[in-house]
Structures are given as structure tokens and as C-alpha cells.
Amino acid sequence: MPKMFKKKEAEEKIFKVKRGKFISRLRGMKDILPDEYKYWNLVIKKASELSKAYGFRRLETPILENLELYERSSGRASDLVTKEMFSFVDKNDDKIALRPEATPGLVRAYVEHGMFNLPQPVKLFWLGPVFRHDKPQAGRFRQFSQFNLETIGEPSPVADAELIALTYYFFSELQLEVAIQINSIGCALCRKEYLVKLDNFYKERGRRAKLCQTCKKRLAKNPLRLLDCKEKQCLEIAGEAPQIVDSLCDDCRNHFIKVLEYLDGLDIPYNLNPTLVRGLDYYNRTVFEIWPSSAEATDGKPAEAEALRNEQPRQNALGGGGRYDGLVEHSGGRPTEACGFAIGLERVILKIKEKNIPLKDEEKGDIFLAQLGDQARRKIMLLFEELRKSGLSVRQAFTKDSLKAQLEVANKMGVKYTLILGQKEIMDGTILIRDMESGIQEVIDYKKIAVELEKRLSNNK
């Protein structure tokens, strides 16, 4: 065989690509598609605006942290650490974890960067992804995003009330009705007395035998967590348990009363929930959660939303938080009071979808630029950038050649005017302006485009 043919055959083998096996995303993970981003942009914008207005400054922390950070803060026996956390040993034999929550990392940053030297309190705004090896279901993913606000260095109950009020404002301004559940779990001193009462209650009249297997283990290690169980039979027993608010010391009782008084003064509705304890060891005194209100329980029809609504309200919590006065010291810092909250953005977006709240289509613009021919395309690309920099809302479809296809895109985007540039217009120093509602086209001087657009857009306001 001649060398020329052998070479050609070899080249064909090199460039022949075999279709590979399709690899899907991991279980419990989710792609955020372009059409979804109008919801994400809305909630992120609202979170950012509220945070700025109330003096919270944004801070970012690494996705990877030392495993011990979460074992010490959240509790080695907590579900988060024992069941849900993604952890591994890296190439340096260090024990690493994907962050399952934001608060321990934010407290670590506070201590590590000496923020106790700043004017107190330090008010931090955080937004980002967290990871938990949870059971995937409606509104629950293994990678999800949270919005956190933390007030570090403030013992006053007004800090608790401000955070709770901010959660209420956040949902109200998104047109979502929520029920704020609130309780006080006291301090280490008064909780010790309560735990004795709780232990005795669960050992009376065969209650222990009715508990789920997890709660039977909790009874020996951390009886307070029995009140946080989501199993139906455990919830029924917890409803009869002695209430921790009856065992609060004077300082904790007065603190809680003050929080409630602030909320009453702000007309923030809330429900006193004696079984609310939160699932992490670092909480003390005020704890709260945000549940979808019963008024929202029948809105919308999406299948994923129906599945979410059929669960217990506690499992559907949109967010929660509380006071953690010992966490900064426990993390190596000075004794520092603090409180904060986290809101799950995927669940918020799901509720917005359920209510069919109309959102502004961000793809829409005021002006569309169309062209005919390569010379016109080059010139229209320069014009597009000029108009964009001047602050006008402009759209384009540079890759399309036919005018018909470009006008179809312009119609879909709902623009008010389309500018059309062809070879004739280039030679004449003009451009066509088309009113997309009436279909009327006019020829205008190319140099007067900006003035003409400004005049027409102002008349349409």
C-alpha cells in the first residue's frame, strides 16, 4: 500500500472519536439550570439587601474545614457528625470535612482573624453551599445553599429579636407566609435540673419502650435531643414531656421574656413551642425555627411540593437558629456571647414556585440589535457595547444570520424596539428602528441613535 494511503488511514483513526458512556450527576445533587436563576437572583438579592440595611457584612469561609471543628462545635454524637457529614482523610493524613453548616466556620474565622479586637458586636452575612449526606427528597439535597446572619459579641436579647425579625421580614418580602416557632433551652446551669426531670419522665410507665431505636440511645447520651425527634410516636410522647421553660433560671427566664417583648413590640407573630430544642449541641437560651404556615399548606400543585407538604412541619423547616454563647470560647476564643440563623434557599425557592409568584423575566430587555451581513454584524457588535455601557437594556442574537430569526428572538424577549442595520444603512449612515408592538419602521441618523432611544423610552414610561 502506498505511503500516502497509509498516512491518510492513520489520520482517520486518530480523529475517530468513540462516544463515551453517559455519566449522570450524583444522587442528592442538583443542577441549577438557566431558567431557575430568576428565583435564585431574587432570594439572593433580598438576602443581600436586608443584610446590608441592618449592618451585616459579608464573609466567605472555605468549603473544606478540619473535621474536628464540627466534632467540637456540633457534638460528636450529633446526627450531623455521625450520620450526615461528608468527611475523609486527605493525602497528608489530615481529617477533612465538607462544611455541613456555616456557623462553626464563621466562629473559627472570628477567632482566627482576631475579630474580638473590632467594635462589638461583629455582624456577619454568609451565603453559600453546604453538604450533608442526607436522604434525598423534595426540598432536601446533599448539596444545598444557606443564607446565614450571625451576631457575635452581643449578650442583649435585642440581638435575638433582631435576627428573628429579619427572618420574618425576609419571608414577608418574598410574599411567603411562615410560622416562627420559638423556645428557650436555658443555660448549662438550669438545663441540668431539667434533664433530670426529662430523664425521669421518659423512664415512667413504659415510655422508653415506645421510643424509636435512635431515641433509646439518645436517652442515655443526651435526653434533650428526644424532643427533637421527627418520628411520630416520639413526637407524641414529647408533647407530654415537662417543659423546659418551667425550669429556667432567673437570668434565662428574664432574657427570654425580653426577646418576646421585643417581638411583640415589632408585631412579629410567633408560636411558643416547648419541644423545640434544635439538633446541635452548641445552642443555649433562645432557639427558633421558621416553618411554612398552615395557610400555605394547600397552595400550588407541583408533585415535589406535595411530597414536601406531606411531611411533618418540623421536617419542612425553612430555617432556624438561636443563641450560642459558649461556642466562641469552645472554639479557642475569649468568652463571647453570640446568636445567628440559617435559611435553606432551595426550600425557599420551592415555596415561591408553589405560590406561582410572578417574577420579572431578566432575559427581557428594551432594545434588540439585528444585522444583515458580516460588515453590519461587526458594526452592530460595537454599537451593542456602546449602548450597554451607557446603561440601556439591550439584547442581541449575533450568531443568527436571517432577519426573520433575529426578529423572532426579539419578540420572545419582549423588547420595545429593534434596531436593524444592513448594507444599505451602512452606506447611507442610517439605521432602522422598528416599534415591536405596532410593527412601524423608521429610518434615523446613525449618529443620533442614543438620543432617539432615550426620547422614545422616556415617553414609554
Secondary structure, DSSP 8 states (H G I E B T S, - for coil): --HHHHHHHHHHHHH-----------TT-----GGGHHHHHHHHHHHHHHHHHTT-EE----SEEEHHHHHHHH-TTSHIIIII--EEE-TTS-EEEE-S-SHHHHHHHHHHTTGGGSSS-EEEEEEEEEE-----BTTB-SEEEEEEEEEES--SHHHHHHHHHHHHHHHHHTT--EEEEEEE---HHHHHHHHHHHHHHHHSTTHHHHS-HHHHHHHHH-GGGGGG--SHHHHHHHTTS--GGGG--HHHHHHHHHHHHHHHHTT---EE-TT---S-TT-EEEEEEEEE-GGGTT----HHHHHHHTS-GGGG--EEEEE-TTHHHHTTS----EEEEEEEHHHHHHHHHHTT-----TT--SEEEEE-SHHHHHHHHHHHHHHHHTT--EEE-TT---HHHHHHHHHHHT-SEEEEE-HHHHHHTEEEEEETTT--EEEEEGGGHHHHHHHHHHHH-
